[in-house]
Amino acid sequence: MAKAPIQVVWFKRDLRIHDHAPLTNAAAAGPVLPLFAIEPDQWQAADSALRHWQFAADSLVDLSNALATLGLPLCIWQGDIVGLLKALKAYYGHIALHSHQETGNAWSFERDKRVHAWCQTNGITWQETRQQGVVRGLSSRTGHQTRWESHWESLMSAPTYLAPQSAQTAPGWEIFHHLDVEQLHTLTLGFNTTPCPQRQRGGRSEGRALWRSFVQARGRRYRGSLSKPLLAWEFGSRLSPHLAWGTLSMREVVQSLRRQREKHSDDTAWSRSLRAFTSRLYWHCHFIQKLESEPSIENQTLHPALRGLRERDPTHPTLIAWKRGQTGVPLVDACMRSLIATGWLNFRMRAMLISHATFGLGLHWREPALHLARLFTDFEPGIHYPQVQMQAGATGTNALRVYNPIKQAEDNDPTGEFVARWVPELKRLPLEWRATPWALPESLRQRFGFQPGEHYPLPNDFETEARHWKKMLYELRRTPEARESSRAIVDKLASQRRPNKRTNTRKPVNRKQLSLFDNELFDNELFSNDMLADNEATHGETAPLEGNKPSK
């Protein structure tokens, strides 16, 4: 009787053992070799950062401990994954590869194509399993048979995979093991970047603790706190990096959330907050599907009619000032400085940063997108690039939304506490002048010892700049050729609206007129992974995310 092949479980952005189909399937098929490859090229990509690696390292330590409970080691390899697969095949003779599908950046897309080609050439079975609500090979988001939401619901409602009770370890795995988990945090991977002193820690245990605190107390104020940077820090779930690195699975969060909604069905505040978060989980996958269907969104302006605009050198002084939080616009600078220090920012302020960069400063979206990607600990390519392009007005299919940073400060930092915390140069000023320090009267300048342009930069005329770009983009979108391109983009990437149950027709799009500085976004077009990752529900006192359904 032939021996079963070595079952190689390739962990990527799915650093957990619960609801992990590749691991469960591999353990049932033969000896298991769990591995994680630290691939140098991945960490040299333009959107990678040390804070991403540090969160991943935390999570790998947690994963290693979890695998140990099953009697399995975590094999950590430094080098190209195809090189490792070649070595494994040479040593074992017969292997099978298991992993989750990944919708990542251009680098991971090309890497996966190389792995696929190698497996085909060498007769290796590679079983990839969905873990997001993303449908691979979907050519259109319209039409009854391809209605995307039904695919999402089917996956999210399916039973979660229970971790195997035990598994047989592949012999000789030590040959391919380059680093022990204790060494992971000593790696810098060539990064020479400013540390992130207040970043979130990784690992499933951290994610579950966050969820528990959210559903037991913090989440009740979730809905009313989303837009405000200080309140969102406290009352948001902060699960976004855990979904990005897969320490928690989307499906277990959705199912846990539904149980929690039943528990709080009689509490209006809880019900509204949990219902609001439910939509975020759906839109989380909706935006990742855009990158899956159109990978060029990462590097190229989506709408052909809008390409070639706002091109500026990456060393342009305006871009550098924006990156450093020195634009002279207090809320913009406070958001950037807080992001540098913490690795997190609420959705409304993320959208405002991109809006100000692209409309208020006239910058192309690409360099700001890369800078923010490196700052977000919860960087998720499938959410990041489509959302950046949408907020920059580069899709050609969405209403242009230009955020007024002065009005945003009035609405979302009414006490000025957030600005004072992160832009201490303005702390001495009265509240009414913190959002517009350049307008401080001469008499008050002397009283408070503050001189605009000396103690804090003077801003550009961002309102005039924004008006110019908004007018230009709308004009470019009105040509017949541009309209045809817009229709093609909508057909391929837009979500399908639900039919009206009474008339069986599509609901019309709300075409309400938007002012130059739009201060509200539609709820279903939100920006951050965090917002699209802010819920869960407890099932029992100590295991809120462990599934209560049988494994498949």
C-alpha positions as CSV (number, residue, x, y, z in Angstrom):
1,M,0.0,0.0,0.0
2,A,1.4,3.4,-1.0
3,K,2.2,5.9,1.7
4,A,0.1,9.0,1.9
5,P,1.9,12.1,0.6
6,I,3.2,14.6,3.0
7,Q,0.4,17.2,3.5
8,V,2.0,20.6,3.4
9,V,-0.2,23.3,5.0
10,W,1.0,26.7,3.7
11,F,0.0,29.5,6.2
12,K,-0.1,33.0,4.7
13,R,-2.6,35.6,6.0
14,D,-4.6,33.0,7.9
15,L,-2.6,32.6,11.1
16,R,-4.9,30.5,13.2
17,I,-6.0,26.8,13.6
18,H,-9.8,27.4,14.1
19,D,-12.0,27.5,11.0
20,H,-8.9,26.6,8.9
21,A,-10.0,24.2,6.2
22,P,-6.5,23.5,4.8
23,L,-5.3,22.3,8.2
24,T,-8.4,20.3,8.9
25,N,-8.3,18.6,5.5
26,A,-4.6,17.9,5.6
27,A,-4.7,16.3,9.1
28,A,-7.4,13.9,7.8
29,A,-5.2,12.9,4.8
30,G,-1.8,12.1,6.1
31,P,1.4,13.4,7.9
32,V,1.2,17.2,8.2
33,L,3.9,19.8,7.7
34,P,2.7,23.3,8.7
35,L,4.9,26.0,7.3
36,F,5.3,29.8,7.0
37,A,7.7,31.2,4.5
38,I,9.4,34.5,5.2
39,E,9.9,35.6,1.6
40,P,12.4,38.5,1.2
41,D,10.7,39.9,-1.9
42,Q,7.4,40.2,-0.1
43,W,8.8,42.4,2.6
44,Q,10.6,44.6,0.1
45,A,7.4,45.5,-1.7
46,A,6.6,49.2,-1.7
47,D,3.5,48.7,0.5
48,S,5.2,46.6,3.2
49,A,6.4,47.9,6.6
50,L,8.1,46.8,9.8
51,R,4.8,47.2,11.7
52,H,3.2,44.7,9.4
53,W,5.9,42.2,10.2
54,Q,5.8,42.8,13.9
55,F,2.1,42.1,14.0
56,A,2.7,38.9,11.9
57,A,5.5,37.9,14.2
58,D,3.2,38.2,17.3
59,S,0.6,36.1,15.4
60,L,3.1,33.4,14.4
61,V,4.1,32.9,18.0
62,D,0.5,32.4,18.9
63,L,0.0,30.1,15.9
64,S,3.0,28.0,16.9
65,N,1.6,27.6,20.4
66,A,-1.8,26.5,19.1
67,L,-0.2,24.0,16.7
68,A,1.8,22.5,19.6
69,T,-1.5,21.6,21.2
70,L,-2.2,19.4,18.2
71,G,1.3,17.8,18.4
72,L,2.5,19.8,15.3
73,P,5.5,22.1,14.9
74,L,5.5,25.3,12.8
75,C,8.2,25.1,10.2
76,I,9.5,28.6,9.5
77,W,11.4,28.9,6.3
78,Q,13.4,32.0,5.1
79,G,13.3,32.2,1.3
80,D,11.2,31.8,-1.8
81,I,8.2,29.4,-1.4
82,V,8.9,27.7,-4.7
83,G,12.4,27.0,-3.6
84,L,11.0,25.4,-0.5
85,L,8.5,23.3,-2.4
86,K,11.2,22.0,-4.7
87,A,13.3,21.0,-1.6
88,L,10.3,19.3,0.0
89,K,9.5,17.3,-3.2
90,A,13.1,16.3,-3.5
91,Y,13.2,15.1,0.1
92,Y,9.8,13.5,0.5
93,G,9.1,12.5,-3.1
94,H,5.3,12.9,-2.9
95,I,3.7,16.0,-1.4
96,A,0.3,17.7,-1.5
97,L,-0.2,21.4,-0.9
98,H,-3.0,23.0,1.1
99,S,-3.7,26.7,1.6
100,H,-6.3,29.4,1.6
101,Q,-6.9,31.6,-1.4
102,E,-5.3,35.0,-1.0
103,T,-6.3,38.3,-2.7
104,G,-3.2,40.3,-1.9
105,N,-1.0,42.8,-3.6
106,A,0.7,42.5,-7.0
107,W,3.6,40.7,-5.5
108,S,1.5,37.9,-3.8
109,F,-0.6,37.6,-7.0
110,E,2.6,36.9,-9.1
111,R,4.0,34.6,-6.4
112,D,0.8,32.5,-6.4
113,K,0.9,32.2,-10.2
114,R,4.5,30.9,-9.9
115,V,3.4,28.3,-7.3
116,H,0.5,27.3,-9.5
117,A,2.8,26.8,-12.5
118,W,5.3,24.8,-10.5
119,C,2.6,22.5,-9.1
120,Q,1.2,21.9,-12.5
121,T,4.6,21.1,-14.0
122,N,5.5,18.7,-11.2
123,G,2.1,17.0,-10.8
124,I,1.5,18.4,-7.3
125,T,-2.1,18.8,-6.1
126,W,-2.7,22.3,-4.7
127,Q,-6.0,22.6,-2.8
128,E,-6.9,26.2,-2.3
129,T,-9.9,27.0,-0.1
130,R,-12.0,30.3,0.1
131,Q,-11.8,32.1,3.4
132,Q,-13.2,35.5,2.4
133,G,-16.5,36.1,0.6
134,V,-14.5,36.5,-2.6
135,V,-15.4,34.6,-5.8
136,R,-12.4,33.8,-8.0
137,G,-13.0,34.0,-11.7
138,L,-16.1,36.1,-11.4
139,S,-16.4,38.2,-14.6
140,S,-19.4,40.3,-13.6
141,R,-21.2,41.5,-10.5
142,T,-24.6,41.8,-12.3
143,G,-27.2,39.3,-13.4
144,H,-29.2,36.9,-11.3
145,Q,-26.9,33.9,-11.7
146,T,-23.9,35.8,-10.6
147,R,-25.4,37.8,-7.8
148,W,-22.4,38.2,-5.5
149,E,-24.2,38.5,-2.3
150,S,-25.6,35.0,-2.6
151,H,-22.0,33.6,-2.8
152,W,-21.1,35.6,0.3
153,E,-24.0,34.4,2.3
154,S,-23.5,30.8,1.3
155,L,-19.9,30.8,2.6
156,M,-20.6,32.8,5.8
157,S,-23.5,30.5,6.7
158,A,-21.7,27.3,6.2
159,P,-20.4,25.4,9.3
160,T,-17.0,26.5,10.5
161,Y,-14.1,24.0,10.5
162,L,-13.1,22.8,13.9
163,A,-9.5,22.4,14.6
164,P,-8.3,18.8,14.4
165,Q,-7.9,17.1,17.8
166,S,-4.4,15.9,16.8
167,A,-2.3,15.3,13.7
168,Q,0.6,13.2,12.5
169,T,3.8,15.1,12.1
170,A,5.8,14.9,8.9
171,P,9.2,13.3,9.6
172,G,12.3,15.3,9.0
173,W,10.6,18.7,9.1
174,E,13.5,20.1,11.1
175,I,15.6,20.1,7.9
176,F,13.5,22.9,6.5
177,H,13.1,24.9,9.7
178,H,15.2,28.0,9.7
179,L,14.0,30.0,12.7
180,D,12.5,29.3,16.1
181,V,9.5,31.6,17.0
182,E,11.6,33.2,19.7
183,Q,13.8,34.7,17.0
184,L,11.0,36.2,14.9
185,H,10.9,39.6,16.7
186,T,14.7,40.0,16.2
187,L,14.2,40.2,12.4
188,T,14.0,43.7,10.8
189,L,13.8,42.3,7.2
190,G,15.8,45.2,5.9
191,F,13.3,47.9,7.2
192,N,14.8,51.2,8.4
193,T,11.6,52.8,9.5
194,T,10.3,54.7,12.5
195,P,8.9,52.2,15.1
196,C,5.2,52.2,15.9
197,P,5.2,52.5,19.7
198,Q,1.4,52.2,20.2
199,R,0.7,49.5,17.5
200,Q,-1.7,46.7,18.3
201,R,-0.3,43.4,19.1
202,G,-1.1,40.4,17.0
203,G,-2.2,36.8,17.7
204,R,-5.5,35.1,18.0
205,S,-5.6,35.4,21.8
206,E,-5.3,39.2,21.4
207,G,-8.1,39.2,18.8
208,R,-10.5,37.2,21.0
209,A,-9.8,39.5,24.0
210,L,-10.6,42.5,21.9
211,W,-13.9,40.9,20.7
212,R,-14.8,39.9,24.2
213,S,-14.4,43.5,25.5
214,F,-16.3,44.8,22.6
215,V,-19.4,42.7,22.9
216,Q,-19.4,42.9,26.7
217,A,-19.2,46.7,26.9
218,R,-17.4,48.8,24.3
219,G,-19.6,47.9,21.3
220,R,-22.8,49.5,22.6
221,R,-21.5,52.9,21.6
222,Y,-20.0,51.7,18.3
223,R,-22.5,53.2,15.9
224,G,-22.3,56.7,17.3
225,S,-18.5,56.7,17.6
226,L,-17.3,55.6,14.1
227,S,-16.6,59.1,12.7
228,K,-14.8,60.6,15.8
229,P,-11.1,59.7,16.0
230,L,-11.0,59.6,19.8
231,L,-14.2,57.8,20.4
232,A,-13.6,55.3,17.6
233,W,-10.3,54.4,19.2
234,E,-12.2,53.3,22.3
235,F,-15.5,52.0,21.1
236,G,-14.6,50.4,17.8
237,S,-13.7,46.7,17.8
238,R,-10.2,47.3,16.6
239,L,-10.3,43.8,15.0
240,S,-9.2,45.0,11.6
241,P,-5.5,43.8,11.7
242,H,-6.8,40.4,13.0
243,L,-9.0,40.0,10.0
244,A,-6.2,41.2,7.7
245,W,-3.8,38.6,9.1
246,G,-6.5,35.9,9.6
247,T,-6.0,35.3,13.3
248,L,-9.8,35.4,13.2
249,S,-11.7,34.2,10.3
250,M,-14.4,36.3,8.6
251,R,-16.9,33.4,8.8
252,E,-16.5,32.9,12.6
253,V,-16.8,36.6,13.2
254,V,-20.0,36.8,11.1
255,Q,-21.6,33.8,12.8
256,S,-20.5,35.0,16.2
257,L,-22.0,38.4,15.4
258,R,-25.3,36.9,14.5
259,R,-25.5,35.1,17.8
260,Q,-24.8,38.4,19.6
261,R,-27.5,40.2,17.7
262,E,-30.0,37.7,18.9
263,K,-28.8,38.2,22.5
264,H,-29.2,42.0,22.3
265,S,-32.3,42.1,20.2
266,D,-34.3,44.0,22.9
267,D,-31.6,46.7,23.4
268,T,-32.0,49.5,20.8
269,A,-28.4,50.8,21.2
270,W,-26.9,47.4,20.9
271,S,-29.1,46.4,18.0
272,R,-28.2,49.5,16.0
273,S,-24.5,49.1,16.6
274,L,-24.4,45.4,15.8
275,R,-26.6,45.9,12.7
276,A,-24.2,48.7,11.6
277,F,-21.3,46.4,12.0
278,T,-22.9,43.6,10.0
279,S,-22.9,45.8,6.9
280,R,-19.2,46.5,7.4
281,L,-18.4,42.8,7.3
282,Y,-20.2,42.4,4.0
283,W,-18.6,45.5,2.5
284,H,-15.2,44.3,3.7
285,C,-15.4,41.3,1.3
286,H,-17.2,43.5,-1.4
287,F,-14.1,45.7,-1.7
288,I,-11.6,42.8,-1.7
289,Q,-13.6,41.3,-4.6
290,K,-12.9,44.5,-6.6
291,L,-9.1,43.8,-6.4
292,E,-9.7,40.1,-7.1
293,S,-11.6,41.0,-10.3
294,E,-9.3,43.9,-11.4
295,P,-5.8,43.6,-10.0
296,S,-4.6,46.6,-11.9
297,I,-6.5,48.8,-9.3
298,E,-3.3,48.6,-7.2
299,N,-1.1,50.4,-9.7
300,Q,-3.3,52.1,-12.3
301,T,-6.1,54.6,-12.2
302,L,-9.2,52.6,-12.7
303,H,-11.0,54.9,-15.2
304,P,-9.2,55.4,-18.5
305,A,-10.4,59.0,-18.9
306,L,-8.8,60.0,-15.6
307,R,-5.3,58.6,-16.1
308,G,-2.4,61.0,-16.3
309,L,-3.8,63.6,-13.9
310,R,-2.2,65.0,-10.7
311,E,1.1,63.4,-11.5
312,R,3.8,64.8,-9.2
313,D,7.3,63.7,-8.2
314,P,7.4,61.5,-5.1
315,T,9.8,64.0,-3.6
316,H,7.4,67.0,-4.1
317,P,7.5,69.2,-1.0
318,T,3.7,69.1,-0.7
319,L,3.7,65.3,-0.6
320,I,6.5,65.3,2.0
321,A,4.6,67.8,4.2
322,W,1.5,65.6,4.0
323,K,3.4,62.5,4.9
324,R,5.0,64.2,8.0
325,G,1.8,65.9,9.2
326,Q,3.0,69.3,8.4
327,T,0.4,70.6,5.9
328,G,-0.8,73.4,8.2
329,V,-4.3,71.9,8.3
330,P,-4.6,70.8,12.0
331,L,-7.0,67.9,11.7
332,V,-5.1,66.5,8.7
333,D,-1.8,66.7,10.5
334,A,-3.2,65.3,13.7
335,C,-4.5,62.3,11.9
336,M,-1.2,61.7,10.1
337,R,0.9,62.0,13.3
338,S,-1.4,59.7,15.3
339,L,-1.3,57.2,12.5
340,I,2.5,57.2,12.5
341,A,2.5,56.5,16.2
342,T,-0.3,54.0,16.5
343,G,-0.8,52.3,13.1
344,W,-4.6,52.9,13.3
345,L,-7.1,55.6,12.4
346,N,-10.9,55.5,12.1
347,F,-12.6,55.3,8.7
348,R,-13.7,58.9,8.4
349,M,-10.3,60.3,9.1
350,R,-8.7,57.9,6.6
351,A,-11.0,59.1,3.9
352,M,-10.3,62.7,4.8
353,L,-6.5,62.1,4.5
354,I,-6.9,60.8,1.0
355,S,-9.4,63.5,0.1
356,H,-7.1,66.2,1.2
357,A,-4.0,64.7,-0.5
358,T,-5.7,64.3,-3.9
359,F,-8.2,67.2,-4.0
360,G,-6.9,69.7,-1.4
361,L,-3.2,69.2,-2.4
362,G,-3.6,68.0,-6.0
363,L,-1.5,64.9,-5.5
364,H,-1.8,61.7,-7.5
365,W,-3.4,58.9,-5.4
366,R,-0.6,56.3,-5.8
367,E,2.1,57.7,-3.5
368,P,-0.3,58.6,-0.7
369,A,-1.8,55.1,-1.1
370,L,1.6,53.5,-0.6
371,H,2.5,55.8,2.4
372,L,-0.8,54.9,4.1
373,A,-0.4,51.2,3.4
374,R,2.9,51.3,5.2
375,L,1.4,53.0,8.2
376,F,-1.8,51.0,8.6
377,T,-1.1,48.0,10.8
378,D,-4.4,46.6,9.4
379,F,-3.3,47.1,5.7
380,E,-5.6,44.9,3.6
381,P,-4.8,45.4,-0.2
382,G,-8.3,44.5,-1.4
383,I,-9.8,47.2,0.8
384,H,-7.1,49.7,0.6
385,Y,-6.5,50.3,-3.1
386,P,-10.2,50.3,-4.3
387,Q,-11.1,52.6,-1.4
388,V,-8.2,55.0,-2.0
389,Q,-9.2,55.3,-5.7
390,M,-12.8,55.9,-4.8
391,Q,-11.9,58.6,-2.3
392,A,-9.5,60.2,-4.8
393,G,-12.3,60.3,-7.4
394,A,-10.3,58.0,-9.7
395,T,-13.0,55.3,-10.3
396,G,-15.1,57.6,-12.5
397,T,-18.3,55.9,-11.2
398,N,-18.7,57.3,-7.7
399,A,-19.9,60.7,-6.6
400,L,-16.9,62.9,-5.8
401,R,-16.6,63.3,-2.1
402,V,-14.3,66.1,-0.9
403,Y,-14.0,66.4,2.9
404,N,-13.7,69.8,4.4
405,P,-11.1,69.4,7.2
406,I,-12.4,72.4,9.0
407,K,-16.0,71.1,9.1
408,Q,-14.7,67.6,10.0
409,A,-12.9,69.1,13.0
410,E,-16.0,70.9,14.1
411,D,-18.1,67.8,13.8
412,N,-15.7,65.0,14.9
413,D,-13.3,66.8,17.3
414,P,-15.6,69.4,18.8
415,T,-13.5,69.8,22.0
416,G,-10.2,70.0,20.0
417,E,-8.7,67.3,22.2
418,F,-7.6,65.1,19.3
419,V,-5.8,68.0,17.6
420,A,-4.2,69.2,20.8
421,R,-3.0,65.7,21.6
422,W,-1.2,65.2,18.3
423,V,-0.4,68.8,17.2
424,P,0.9,70.2,20.5
425,E,2.0,73.4,18.8
426,L,-1.7,74.4,18.8
427,K,-2.5,73.4,22.4
428,R,-2.0,76.9,23.7
429,L,-4.7,78.3,21.4
430,P,-8.4,78.6,22.4
431,L,-10.6,75.9,21.1
432,E,-12.3,78.1,18.5
433,W,-9.0,78.7,16.7
434,R,-7.4,75.2,16.7
435,A,-9.0,74.2,13.5
436,T,-8.0,77.4,11.7
437,P,-4.8,78.8,13.4
438,W,-3.9,80.8,10.2
439,A,-6.9,83.0,10.9
440,L,-5.9,83.9,14.4
441,P,-6.3,87.7,14.9
442,E,-3.1,89.7,15.5
443,S,-4.2,90.7,19.0
444,L,-4.5,87.0,20.0
445,R,-1.3,86.1,18.3
446,Q,0.6,88.3,20.7
447,R,-1.5,87.1,23.7
448,F,-0.8,83.4,23.1
449,G,2.7,83.8,21.7
450,F,1.7,82.1,18.4
451,Q,2.7,83.2,15.0
452,P,1.2,81.3,12.0
453,G,3.9,80.3,9.6
454,E,6.5,80.4,12.4
455,H,5.2,78.1,15.1
456,Y,3.0,76.1,12.7
457,P,3.0,75.9,8.9
458,L,0.6,77.9,6.8
459,P,-1.6,75.8,4.6
460,N,-2.1,76.1,0.9
461,D,-5.4,77.4,-0.5
462,F,-6.9,73.9,-0.3
463,E,-10.5,75.0,-1.1
464,T,-9.5,76.5,-4.4
465,E,-7.4,73.5,-5.2
466,A,-10.2,71.1,-4.4
467,R,-12.7,73.1,-6.5
468,H,-10.4,73.0,-9.5
469,W,-9.9,69.2,-9.4
470,K,-13.5,68.4,-8.7
471,K,-14.6,70.5,-11.7
472,M,-12.0,69.0,-13.9
473,L,-12.8,65.4,-13.0
474,Y,-16.5,65.9,-13.6
475,E,-15.9,67.4,-17.0
476,L,-13.6,64.5,-18.0
477,R,-16.3,62.0,-16.9
478,R,-19.0,63.5,-19.2
479,T,-17.6,62.5,-22.6
480,P,-19.3,59.7,-24.4
481,E,-16.2,57.6,-24.3
482,A,-15.9,58.1,-20.5
483,R,-19.5,57.2,-19.9
484,E,-19.0,53.9,-21.9
485,S,-16.0,53.1,-19.7
486,S,-18.0,53.9,-16.6
487,R,-20.7,51.4,-17.6
488,A,-18.1,48.7,-18.2
489,I,-16.6,49.4,-14.7
490,V,-20.0,49.2,-13.0
491,D,-20.8,45.9,-14.8
492,K,-17.6,44.3,-13.7
493,L,-17.0,45.7,-10.2
494,A,-20.2,47.3,-8.7
495,S,-22.4,45.4,-6.3
496,Q,-25.8,44.4,-7.5
497,R,-28.7,46.3,-5.9
498,R,-31.4,44.2,-4.4
499,P,-34.7,44.1,-6.4
500,N,-37.7,46.0,-5.0
501,K,-39.9,43.2,-3.6
502,R,-43.1,45.0,-4.6
503,T,-42.2,45.8,-8.2
504,N,-39.4,43.4,-8.9
505,T,-37.4,46.2,-10.3
506,R,-34.0,47.7,-9.2
507,K,-34.0,50.5,-6.7
508,P,-32.9,53.7,-8.3
509,V,-29.6,55.2,-7.3
510,N,-29.8,58.2,-5.0
511,R,-28.6,61.1,-7.0
512,K,-28.8,63.7,-4.3
513,Q,-26.7,66.8,-5.0
514,L,-23.5,66.9,-3.1
515,S,-21.8,70.1,-2.0
516,L,-18.1,70.8,-2.8
517,F,-17.2,69.6,0.7
518,D,-19.4,66.5,1.4
519,N,-19.4,65.7,5.1
520,E,-21.2,62.4,5.0
521,L,-20.6,59.1,3.2
522,F,-23.2,56.6,2.4
523,D,-23.1,53.8,5.0
524,N,-22.3,51.2,2.4
525,E,-19.3,53.0,1.0
526,L,-16.9,53.2,4.0
527,F,-13.2,53.3,4.1
528,S,-11.3,51.3,6.6
529,N,-10.7,47.6,7.3
530,D,-11.4,48.5,10.9
531,M,-14.8,49.7,10.2
532,L,-15.4,46.7,8.1
533,A,-14.1,44.5,10.9
534,D,-15.8,45.7,14.1
535,N,-17.9,42.9,15.5
536,E,-18.2,39.5,16.9
537,A,-20.2,37.7,19.5
538,T,-19.6,35.7,22.6
539,H,-20.6,32.0,22.7
540,G,-20.0,31.1,26.3
541,E,-17.8,32.9,28.8
542,T,-14.3,31.9,27.6
543,A,-14.7,30.9,23.9
544,P,-16.6,33.6,22.0
545,L,-15.2,32.7,18.6
546,E,-14.8,28.9,18.8
547,G,-17.6,27.5,16.6
548,N,-20.5,25.6,18.1
549,K,-21.3,23.8,14.9
550,P,-19.8,20.4,13.8
551,S,-16.9,20.5,11.4
552,K,-17.5,19.7,7.7
